[in-house]
Amino acid sequence: MKKLQQWIDKVDKMYHRYRNILKIIDTKVNTTTVIKSVLFALLISLLIVLIPALVAINLFIYSKLSVILSIFLLILLTSWGFLYFHFYYSLLKTYIPDLENVNLKLPKLFEGSLVSFFLLVLGTIVISVIF
């Protein structure tokens, strides 16, 4: 029971640290920088993921590789969430020099994990329906 309480305290501290970092970010950014960061992060991350995804999709003509390729596409899909948030926060740091001193590792990991988990569940449902 004590270990569970320690784990809950650790998660609670991480959540409050995450919220404080987001408050710092919210005070320093404006709408135009967020829009530019989002659009360029989407563009960069999609371009990086698009090439291996198109190659894998073209390899679906080989029926023996279809399960392996769908697992590869699922891994690629889940890694896209981390890639997007990495570029988003990197671009925010580039556009706003005041954020250089802020440690953005926790928001990257938290939001990337959340999006990647959602995409993993969605991709698993799609693969289970297809196969």
C-alpha positions in Angstrom: 0.0 0.0 0.0 2.9 2.3 0.8 4.4 1.8 -2.7 1.0 2.7 -4.3 0.9 5.9 -2.3 4.4 6.8 -3.3 3.5 6.1 -6.9 0.4 8.3 -6.7 2.4 11.1 -5.1 5.0 10.9 -7.9 2.3 11.0 -10.6 0.6 13.9 -8.8 3.9 15.9 -8.6 4.6 15.2 -12.3 1.1 16.4 -13.2 1.5 19.7 -11.2 4.9 20.2 -12.8 3.4 19.7 -16.2 0.6 22.2 -15.5 3.1 24.8 -14.2 5.2 24.4 -17.4 2.1 24.9 -19.5 1.2 28.0 -17.6 4.7 29.4 -18.3 4.3 28.6 -22.0 0.8 30.1 -22.2 2.0 33.4 -20.8 4.8 33.7 -23.4 3.2 32.6 -26.6 0.6 34.2 -28.8 -1.8 32.8 -31.4 0.4 33.4 -34.4 3.4 31.6 -33.0 1.2 28.6 -32.0 -0.4 28.4 -35.4 3.0 28.6 -37.1 4.5 26.0 -34.8 1.5 23.6 -35.3 1.5 23.9 -39.1 5.2 23.5 -39.5 5.4 20.7 -37.0 2.6 18.9 -38.9 4.4 19.5 -42.2 7.8 18.3 -41.0 6.5 15.3 -39.1 4.2 14.2 -41.9 7.0 14.5 -44.5 9.3 12.3 -42.3 6.6 9.7 -41.8 5.2 9.8 -45.3 8.1 8.3 -47.2 8.4 5.0 -45.1 4.6 4.8 -45.0 4.3 5.0 -48.8 7.0 2.4 -49.3 5.2 0.1 -46.8 1.9 0.6 -48.5 3.4 -0.2 -51.9 4.8 -3.4 -50.5 1.3 -4.7 -49.6 1.2 -6.4 -53.0 3.2 -9.2 -51.4 0.6 -11.0 -49.4 3.1 -12.8 -47.1 4.3 -9.4 -45.8 0.9 -7.9 -45.0 0.9 -8.7 -41.2 4.5 -7.4 -40.8 3.8 -4.3 -42.8 0.7 -3.5 -40.9 2.6 -3.8 -37.6 5.3 -1.6 -39.1 2.7 1.0 -40.1 1.2 0.8 -36.6 4.6 1.5 -35.1 5.1 4.3 -37.5 1.7 5.8 -36.6 2.4 5.7 -32.8 5.9 7.2 -33.3 4.3 10.1 -35.2 2.8 11.5 -32.1 6.1 11.8 -30.4 7.7 13.2 -33.5 5.0 15.9 -33.9 5.3 17.1 -30.4 9.1 17.2 -30.6 9.0 19.5 -33.6 6.1 21.5 -32.1 8.0 22.4 -28.9 11.3 22.8 -30.8 9.7 25.3 -33.1 8.1 27.1 -30.1 11.6 27.4 -28.6 12.9 28.8 -31.9 10.1 31.4 -32.3 10.2 32.5 -28.7 13.7 32.8 -27.2 12.3 33.2 -23.7 11.4 29.5 -23.7 15.1 28.5 -24.0 15.3 28.3 -20.2 12.1 26.2 -19.8 12.5 22.5 -19.7 10.0 21.2 -22.2 10.8 17.5 -21.9 7.8 16.8 -19.6 5.1 18.3 -21.9 6.7 16.5 -24.9 6.6 13.2 -23.2 3.1 13.6 -21.7 1.4 14.9 -24.8 3.3 12.6 -27.1 2.4 9.6 -25.0 -1.3 10.6 -24.9 -1.6 11.0 -28.6 0.5 7.9 -29.3 -1.6 5.8 -27.0 -4.8 7.0 -28.8 -3.3 6.3 -32.2 -2.1 2.9 -31.0 -5.7 2.0 -29.9 -7.2 3.3 -33.1 -4.6 1.5 -35.3 -5.1 -1.7 -33.4 -8.9 -1.5 -33.9 -8.4 -0.9 -37.7 -5.9 -3.7 -38.0 -8.2 -6.1 -36.1 -11.1 -5.2 -38.4 -9.0 -5.7 -41.5 -7.4 -9.0 -40.6 
